[in-house]
Amino acid sequence: MTGTLAGVAAAVDKFEPCRIRREVRVLSVAVGVRDLAGIRFAISPLWEAVASVRVLRSPDWFPAHQLWHRQVRPRLSTVDWRILADLVPMPTVVIPSFVCPPPPSALPTIDWELAALAATPPEVVRAGLDELPGPRPPRLAALYADPPAGLARLAQVIADYVEVAIAPYWPRMRTLLEREVLVGAGRMATDGVRGLLNRIDRYVSWDDGTLHVDHLTRAGTADLGGRGLLLVPSVFGGARVWSNLSEPTSQPLLRYPARAVGTLWERSAAPASAALARVLGRTRATLLHELAVPAATTELARRCGLSAGTVSHHLTALRDAGLVGTHRAGRFLLYARTSSAEALLAGAGSPEPADG
């Protein structure tokens, strides 16, 4: 798998039709004691930028991101992102791994990741480009001929793209991804590594020291070799796992789909139901409705058109009633619905009509 990040999927995925039927294969990866001790999580804004290109190129394949696509596509008229499209072929079987190297820390900035991209050795760039299917377009030919100069241009293109397509949404994306990390870490704490890896994705399983990954393009065996395993939840990865497990010079990683991604773009200010609004009041019912994805006070205030002080007042009341809980993610205090709130919302019925 030298130089590429391979996609994992069933032969035909209802959320991402590959158009071409392929035989699903299995890559079996030996995981040693040192690897188990080195399992960690990370979030990657660079990966989200690269993966989001697939949504722009084939929006019908990604129904969960239709609202994002409609908002972002017109804004990109001022950004020349064609080289990104060249590097992310559709249907996507491989993406050159130098385009989105393993995150250097748990919560890297896009600048850190772009610096790592720009420092990629020329031989790694060329090896990754060699594995892309089809003829090489002129932009990639220039990158192949002069990797240092081409990478500098690519990093600037990605930075411009991120400013338009990712940065306005990054606070809510980061909140969701951090929540996914907390869920995974909690699962590992209660169920161990076996419980974590067996439940992280439907294409991944763990059995007696071996990690099995269902692939479209890779089969056989690999060994992590004591390098550990990096787990990266993803918003834009689609209903697939993306892996780089057998490249000997790179950090082994699995990028897997985060849950509740569709809720990122749903920004209705309607409460869960008219009945719930009559019991709790419209503002508190609306806040519970918005907490389908855990969020900070400032994010909820922005969504609902309220002041941060007003939101904080109502969240305190909901917390005192046992309907929301809090957890800290870095410098952010995030609010999330409790199981009692979920039961209350389920029993309250359908949302209030828009003209109600």
Secondary structure, 3 states (H helix, E strand, C coil): CCCEEEEECCCCECCECCCCCCCCEEEEEECCHHHHHCEEECCCHHHHHHHHHHHHHCHHHCHHHHHHHHHHHHHHHHCCCHHHHHHCCCCCCEEEHHHCCCCCCCCCCHHHHHHHHHCCCHHHHHHHHHCCCCCCCHHHHHHHHCHHHHHHHHHHHHHHHHHHHCHHHHHHHHHHHHHHHHHHHHHHHHHHHHHHHHHCCCCEEEECCEEEEEECCCCEEEECCCCCEEEEEECCCCCCEEEECCCCCCCCEEEEECCCHHHHCCCCCCCCCHHHHHHHCHHHHHHHHHCCCCECHHHHHHHHCCCHHHHHHHHHHHHHCCCEEEEEECCEEEEEECHHHHHHHHHHCCCCCCCC
